Amino acid sequence: MAGVTYKMPLHGEWVTFTEEDLRNLDFKPQGLTGEALWAEYEKYCDNRLAYFLGHGQQCEFINDREHKLTILTAGNRNGKTQAGLIWDCVRIFPCDPDWMCFKEHGLKWYPHDGVFNVLLASYSFDHCRSLFWDDGLAELVPMEFLREYHPEYEGKGKKSISWTNRPILPLKFDRHHKVNVRFGAYNQSQSQFEGFEYKYVHSDEQAPPNIITGIFERGRAAGGMQSLSPPRLTV
């Protein structure tokens, strides 16, 4: 399709190209032919997490596993939401240490934590679906991680998340690595946030104090780590 511009992070920089560029024999970004560049782009589309290239304080925020509470604040359109989503993905999924994001783009690789619960919360389930699923997990990680829940899965037993009361995404990578990803909405009661012990929590936007209290009580019980990335706060 003429006029389409493609963009991807590759070996420490963003590469932008068009279909016309791909047909140009003299166009060789990073020494890649058009065919090789397109093959790399297709791999990027299948697994955007593996190519993630952070900027500013994104990598520092994502890599922090020392503190029990991490907060990323900045103005609008400064990458807070994206950093929060990558924060989620590198903890939820058993990532490959050979991915470019770890080898060349500043993220630190850690072994997967095994079996645990994760909470991803925002002000409504509609926003949870848009942020954490449509633009988040379903967009960033390869089909092998989401299997029958992946939007492009075409095999038998295709499944979808029920975005009504207490949505959950159960993930099983093998018998030693299982994650239940639960979604929470701030218009629920505090008790809805106290029923499970969470290893990790990502609270998007500005959660009401009673919700934060409920999350932290369970977090202390589990010895877990919370991540708050309220995009509407600025510093």
Secondary structure, DSSP 8 states (H G I E B T S, - for coil): -TT-EEEEEETTEEEEEEHHHHH-TT--GGG--HHHHHHHHHHHHH-GGGG----TTHHHHHH--S-SEEE---STTSSHHHHHHHHHHHHHS---TTSHHHHTSS--------EEEEEEEES-HHHHIIIIIIIIIHHHS-HHHHGGGSTT--STT------SSS-EEEEEEETTEEEEEEEEETTS-GGGGSSS--SEEEEES---HHHHHHHHHHHHHHT-EEEEE-TT---
